[in-house]
Amino acid sequence: MTNLPSAAGRRAAASYLRELLQRTGSYRRQWEQHVIRARSGEITQLAVAEVLARYLWSYPRVPGDADVLPHQLKDTVSRALSGRLLSRSALSLFIDAFGFSDAEADRLWRLWEGSGTISVLSGPRAVTARVERDVQSALGPRRHQTLSLHDHVHVGADGLPARARTLQVIEAIADGLDSIPYMYDTKALTLEVGQGCTDLSGDLYQVSDDMFVTFISLARALDVGETTTLEYWTTYQYAPDPHDRQQREYRRAVMGRLENVDIRVEFHPDRLPRAVWFATWDGIEGAIITQEPVTLDRQHSVHRYLRFIEKTVAGFHWSW
């Protein structure tokens, strides 16, 4: 491989790197401890350079690394986070110094190498000039229907939703269907596509204060009546907050009618919930309408198959 990726790969990897360092959590805390006066929402580059320098003091890679000073790495940090210059060695240093997880490191490398199957969902900072306040106007005329939908959600050992795998069978109701919309909230971090998909549009559109839309390109265009199966993964990054109910639930919102919906939530064996309920809500922001307790199976998961749901929000919530 070359030592430098394409410009697009460099920018994509830099965007994901910024998201990892900006989101509240262990990575942010590593550099924030070296900040005298932090600015809200901004990464302090010298503090990031401090983390890199301290790592090199303990694990030098070349002669002189043990004596490197943080200010000597500030330009490296600036070029990397801006996407102007993110070399293989610089990216490797960030991964090692901050201790990114294997999954996060793998995404960084694939973005760096130019993978079009991963998109960084960076919320309002990435929204284009077109800002839509109405969901239907953002999505345009309906061009497909979902025949079945399977959500498999993993909750990590920290008790926070970590990732969701979705299998979706769609049918075209208009000729030339070549993409479908994907809605997500501000807690989503990356979207990765697999079977039946080729890449992502790259454009993000705001449809409400917390909801955004991007488009998934299909592996082939469909005409009326043709079907295909899509597979994609969403990763999340939550800042631990015992008062945030979103961290203790997974819900599927349906604006119209959706048939054959299968929702499964699997908990890490080191963090099992005290109780779990299957519930329906009165809209995205509304209260719970109905709920019933459910029991974990031997795989530490709960599951519900719904023949159809219409104009509702349904899913699981739990307590620790």
C-alpha positions as CSV (number, residue, x, y, z in Angstrom):
1,M,0.0,0.0,0.0
2,T,1.1,3.6,-0.5
3,N,1.9,5.7,2.5
4,L,-0.8,8.3,1.6
5,P,-4.4,7.5,0.8
6,S,-6.6,9.4,-1.7
7,A,-7.8,12.8,-0.8
8,A,-11.3,11.5,-0.2
9,G,-10.0,8.7,2.0
10,R,-7.9,11.1,4.0
11,R,-10.8,13.5,4.6
12,A,-13.2,10.6,5.5
13,A,-10.7,9.1,8.0
14,A,-10.0,12.6,9.5
15,S,-13.7,13.2,9.9
16,Y,-14.2,10.0,11.8
17,L,-11.1,10.7,13.9
18,R,-12.5,14.1,14.9
19,E,-15.8,12.4,15.9
20,L,-14.0,9.9,18.1
21,L,-12.1,12.6,19.9
22,Q,-15.0,15.1,20.2
23,R,-17.7,12.8,21.5
24,T,-17.9,12.7,25.3
25,G,-16.1,9.6,26.6
26,S,-12.7,8.1,27.4
27,Y,-11.0,9.4,24.3
28,R,-12.1,13.0,24.9
29,R,-11.1,12.7,28.6
30,Q,-7.6,11.7,27.6
31,W,-6.8,15.0,25.9
32,E,-9.1,17.2,28.1
33,Q,-7.0,16.5,31.1
34,H,-4.2,18.5,29.5
35,V,-6.4,21.6,28.7
36,I,-6.3,24.6,30.9
37,R,-9.2,26.4,29.3
38,A,-11.4,24.3,27.0
39,R,-13.7,25.7,24.3
40,S,-17.0,23.9,24.1
41,G,-17.3,21.6,21.1
42,E,-13.7,22.2,19.9
43,I,-10.7,19.9,20.0
44,T,-7.6,21.4,21.6
45,Q,-4.8,20.4,19.3
46,L,-2.0,21.0,21.7
47,A,-3.7,18.8,24.3
48,V,-4.1,16.0,21.7
49,A,-0.4,16.5,20.9
50,E,0.3,16.0,24.6
51,V,-1.4,12.6,24.5
52,L,0.6,11.5,21.4
53,A,3.9,12.8,22.9
54,R,3.4,11.0,26.2
55,Y,2.7,7.7,24.3
56,L,5.9,8.1,22.4
57,W,7.9,8.7,25.6
58,S,6.8,5.3,26.7
59,Y,6.8,3.5,23.3
60,P,9.3,5.3,21.1
61,R,9.2,4.3,17.4
62,V,12.3,5.9,16.1
63,P,15.4,7.5,17.8
64,G,14.4,10.8,19.4
65,D,10.7,9.9,20.1
66,A,11.5,9.6,23.8
67,D,12.4,13.3,23.8
68,V,9.7,14.7,21.6
69,L,7.8,17.7,23.0
70,P,4.0,18.2,22.5
71,H,4.5,21.4,20.5
72,Q,6.6,19.5,18.0
73,L,3.6,17.4,17.2
74,K,1.0,20.2,17.0
75,D,1.4,20.5,13.2
76,T,1.0,16.8,12.8
77,V,-2.2,16.9,14.8
78,S,-3.5,19.9,12.8
79,R,-2.8,18.3,9.4
80,A,-4.3,15.0,10.5
81,L,-7.5,16.4,12.0
82,S,-8.1,18.7,9.1
83,G,-7.5,16.0,6.6
84,R,-4.8,17.9,4.8
85,L,-2.2,15.2,5.5
86,L,-3.0,12.0,7.4
87,S,-0.1,9.6,6.7
88,R,-0.1,5.9,7.6
89,S,2.3,6.5,10.5
90,A,0.3,9.4,11.9
91,L,-3.0,7.4,11.9
92,S,-1.2,4.5,13.5
93,L,0.1,6.8,16.2
94,F,-3.4,8.2,17.0
95,I,-4.9,4.6,17.1
96,D,-2.2,3.4,19.5
97,A,-2.0,6.5,21.7
98,F,-5.7,6.8,22.3
99,G,-6.3,3.0,22.4
100,F,-9.1,3.0,19.9
101,S,-11.1,-0.3,19.9
102,D,-10.4,-2.9,17.2
103,A,-13.7,-2.0,15.4
104,E,-12.9,1.7,15.5
105,A,-9.3,1.2,14.2
106,D,-10.6,-1.1,11.4
107,R,-13.1,1.6,10.3
108,L,-10.4,4.3,10.4
109,W,-8.1,2.2,8.2
110,R,-10.9,1.3,5.7
111,L,-11.9,4.9,5.5
112,W,-8.3,5.9,5.0
113,E,-8.0,3.4,2.2
114,G,-11.0,4.9,0.4
115,S,-13.9,2.6,1.3
116,G,-17.1,4.0,0.0
117,T,-19.2,1.6,2.1
118,I,-18.7,3.6,5.4
119,S,-20.1,7.0,6.1
120,V,-19.3,9.1,9.1
121,L,-22.6,10.5,10.5
122,S,-21.4,13.7,12.2
123,G,-24.7,15.3,12.9
124,P,-25.4,19.0,12.4
125,R,-21.8,19.9,11.5
126,A,-22.1,17.9,8.3
127,V,-25.6,19.1,7.2
128,T,-25.6,20.6,3.8
129,A,-27.1,24.0,2.9
130,R,-30.5,22.3,2.2
131,V,-32.2,22.1,5.6
132,E,-35.6,20.4,5.6
133,R,-38.1,20.7,8.4
134,D,-40.6,18.3,7.0
135,V,-39.7,14.6,6.7
136,Q,-41.7,14.0,3.6
137,S,-40.2,16.9,1.7
138,A,-36.7,15.7,2.6
139,L,-37.4,12.1,1.4
140,G,-39.3,13.0,-1.7
141,P,-42.0,10.8,-3.3
142,R,-42.2,7.3,-1.8
143,R,-40.5,4.9,-4.3
144,H,-40.2,1.6,-2.3
145,Q,-41.9,-0.4,0.4
146,T,-40.3,-2.6,3.0
147,L,-41.4,-6.2,3.0
148,S,-39.5,-7.2,6.1
149,L,-37.1,-5.6,8.6
150,H,-34.8,-7.2,11.1
151,D,-32.9,-5.2,13.7
152,H,-30.3,-6.9,15.9
153,V,-29.0,-4.5,18.5
154,H,-25.9,-5.1,20.8
155,V,-25.7,-3.4,24.2
156,G,-22.0,-3.3,25.4
157,A,-20.4,-4.1,28.7
158,D,-20.7,-0.4,29.6
159,G,-24.5,-0.7,29.4
160,L,-24.8,1.5,26.3
161,P,-26.2,0.6,22.9
162,A,-23.1,-0.1,20.7
163,R,-24.2,-1.2,17.3
164,A,-27.2,-2.4,15.3
165,R,-27.3,-4.7,12.3
166,T,-30.2,-4.3,10.0
167,L,-31.5,-6.7,7.3
168,Q,-34.2,-5.1,5.2
169,V,-36.1,-6.6,2.2
170,I,-37.5,-3.9,-0.1
171,E,-39.7,-3.8,-3.1
172,A,-39.6,-1.1,-5.7
173,I,-42.9,0.7,-6.4
174,A,-41.4,3.0,-9.0
175,D,-39.1,2.2,-11.9
176,G,-35.3,3.0,-11.6
177,L,-35.1,2.8,-7.8
178,D,-31.4,3.2,-7.1
179,S,-31.3,4.4,-3.5
180,I,-33.3,4.4,-0.3
181,P,-33.3,7.0,2.5
182,Y,-31.8,6.1,5.9
183,M,-32.9,8.1,8.9
184,Y,-30.8,8.3,12.1
185,D,-30.5,10.4,15.2
186,T,-27.6,12.4,16.6
187,K,-26.3,9.5,18.6
188,A,-25.4,7.6,15.4
189,L,-21.7,7.7,14.6
190,T,-21.1,5.6,11.5
191,L,-23.1,3.7,8.9
192,E,-21.6,0.8,7.1
193,V,-23.3,-0.9,4.2
194,G,-23.0,-4.5,3.0
195,Q,-25.2,-6.9,1.0
196,G,-27.4,-5.2,-1.7
197,C,-25.7,-1.8,-1.2
198,T,-22.8,-0.2,-2.9
199,D,-22.1,3.1,-1.2
200,L,-23.6,6.2,0.6
201,S,-24.5,9.5,-0.9
202,G,-22.3,11.5,1.5
203,D,-25.0,14.2,1.8
204,L,-26.8,14.6,5.1
205,Y,-30.2,16.4,5.4
206,Q,-31.8,17.6,8.6
207,V,-35.4,16.7,9.0
208,S,-35.9,17.7,12.7
209,D,-33.8,19.0,15.6
210,D,-32.3,15.5,16.2
211,M,-33.1,13.5,13.1
212,F,-31.1,13.4,9.9
213,V,-31.3,11.6,6.5
214,T,-28.7,10.2,4.1
215,F,-29.2,7.9,1.2
216,I,-28.0,4.3,0.7
217,S,-27.2,3.4,-3.0
218,L,-28.4,0.0,-4.2
219,A,-26.2,-2.5,-5.8
220,R,-28.5,-2.4,-8.8
221,A,-31.5,-0.3,-9.9
222,L,-34.9,-1.9,-9.4
223,D,-38.0,-1.6,-11.5
224,V,-41.6,-1.9,-10.2
225,G,-42.1,-5.2,-8.4
226,E,-38.5,-6.1,-8.1
227,T,-37.1,-6.9,-4.6
228,T,-33.7,-7.0,-3.0
229,T,-32.2,-7.6,0.5
230,L,-30.1,-4.9,2.1
231,E,-27.7,-5.3,5.1
232,Y,-26.2,-2.4,7.0
233,W,-24.7,-1.6,10.4
234,T,-25.0,1.5,12.6
235,T,-22.6,2.2,15.4
236,Y,-23.5,4.6,18.3
237,Q,-21.5,6.6,20.7
238,Y,-23.3,7.7,23.8
239,A,-21.9,9.8,26.6
240,P,-22.8,7.9,29.8
241,D,-25.8,9.6,31.4
242,P,-28.1,7.7,33.8
243,H,-30.8,10.3,33.1
244,D,-30.8,9.8,29.4
245,R,-33.6,7.3,28.6
246,Q,-32.3,6.7,25.1
247,Q,-29.4,4.8,26.6
248,R,-31.9,2.3,28.1
249,E,-34.1,1.7,25.0
250,Y,-34.2,0.7,21.4
251,R,-37.2,1.8,19.3
252,R,-38.3,1.5,15.7
253,A,-40.5,4.5,14.5
254,V,-42.9,3.8,11.6
255,M,-44.6,6.7,9.9
256,G,-46.8,4.5,7.7
257,R,-47.4,0.7,7.7
258,L,-44.6,-1.8,8.1
259,E,-45.0,-5.6,7.9
260,N,-42.8,-8.4,9.2
261,V,-40.8,-6.5,11.8
262,D,-38.3,-8.4,13.9
263,I,-36.5,-6.6,16.8
264,R,-33.8,-8.3,18.9
265,V,-31.7,-6.7,21.6
266,E,-28.7,-8.6,22.9
267,F,-27.0,-7.7,26.2
268,H,-23.3,-8.2,27.0
269,P,-23.0,-11.1,29.6
270,D,-21.1,-8.8,31.9
271,R,-24.0,-6.3,32.1
272,L,-27.4,-7.8,32.2
273,P,-30.5,-5.6,32.9
274,R,-32.6,-5.9,36.0
275,A,-35.8,-5.8,33.9
276,V,-36.9,-5.4,30.3
277,W,-40.2,-4.4,28.7
278,F,-41.6,-4.5,25.2
279,A,-43.5,-1.2,24.7
280,T,-45.2,1.2,22.3
281,W,-44.8,4.9,22.5
282,D,-47.0,7.9,21.6
283,G,-44.7,9.1,18.9
284,I,-40.9,9.9,19.1
285,E,-41.2,12.3,22.0
286,G,-44.4,10.9,23.6
287,A,-45.0,8.7,26.6
288,I,-45.3,5.0,26.8
289,I,-48.8,3.8,25.7
290,T,-48.5,0.0,26.4
291,Q,-45.8,-2.2,27.9
292,E,-45.3,-5.8,29.0
293,P,-42.3,-7.4,30.8
294,V,-40.2,-9.8,28.8
295,T,-37.5,-12.3,29.9
296,L,-33.9,-12.7,28.6
297,D,-33.2,-16.0,26.7
298,R,-30.0,-18.1,27.0
299,Q,-28.2,-15.7,24.7
300,H,-28.9,-12.8,27.0
301,S,-31.3,-11.3,24.5
302,V,-35.0,-10.3,24.1
303,H,-36.9,-10.7,20.8
304,R,-40.2,-9.6,19.4
305,Y,-41.7,-10.4,15.9
306,L,-44.5,-8.1,14.8
307,R,-46.7,-9.1,11.9
308,F,-47.2,-5.4,11.2
309,I,-47.1,-2.0,12.8
310,E,-48.6,1.2,11.7
311,K,-47.9,4.8,12.6
312,T,-46.3,4.0,15.9
313,V,-43.1,3.6,17.8
314,A,-42.3,0.2,19.2
315,G,-39.3,-1.5,20.8
316,F,-37.7,-2.4,24.1
317,H,-36.7,-0.4,27.2
318,W,-34.9,-1.7,30.3
319,S,-33.6,-0.8,33.7
320,W,-30.3,-1.7,35.4
